[in-house]
Amino acid sequence: MEAKRINIHIIVSLFLLITAWVLWYVDVTHQLIVRVDTCFFRLLNDSLEGKSLWSYIWMLMNHPSERWANVVAMLSVHILIIIFTPKGHRKALTKILMLYWVLIQIGILLQHFIYHQLLEIKRNSPSMVLEGAIKLSELYKNPTIKDASPSSFPGGHAFAVLFWAIYTLYHTSKRYWTLIISVASIIALGRLFSGAHWLTDVVYSGLSAYLMFSVSMPLINFLTKKNSL
């Protein structure tokens, strides 16, 4: 029964990824996707006009130090969940959640190899393509702010946090779901506000994260069963 469920997850995730590719290369749906991408970026990016608390927050979410802050935030959520897990299940859950930090390294390396080394996909981010984009690096006179990318597809940043969210949601109680989704949403939105990624970069990264989660399930189940012996 468990194996059947895993196979369904893998089939569904592959179907969604293939569908995304087909929609991108069919002219009619491609034009629609481009419009949605553009409108979504304008909606978020236009809200950053002028120095304000709002734009300052999203500047911080794209600061070089933000990467480490994200890791601390995601790891803190894992630690919090482990602390409030009953002692009888704490060891098994700790092993499962810590496994994420190994799997994500493998996932990022695979994603980089497939899309950037093998397929050599290059896609300029919206801040590099659309006129009038508000660039946080210029607004706050800090060139280290991440608000542009010549290879925005797919989003490694989004892949990491969305894989974290899917993985953690699946293995933890529903009482933590609001916290997990909130943390993942804030982190993922950062690059969308700044213009370092298109909406479709993030959506596709989420589908890739779902596939990564699906294929990792057999290993996770093996470790869980081994721990219970």
ABEGO torsion letter per residue (X at the ends): XAAAAAAAAAAAAAAAAAAAAAAAABAAAAAAAAAAAAAAAAAAAAAABEBBAAAAAAAAAABAAAAAAAAAAAAAAAAAAAAABBAAAAAAAAAAAAAAAAAAAAAAAAAAAAAAAAAGBBBBBAAAABBGBBBAAAAAGBAABBABBABAOBBAAAAAAAAAAAAAAAABBAAAAAAAAAAAAAAAAAAAAAGABBAAAAAAAAAAAAAAAAAAAAAAAAAAAAAAX
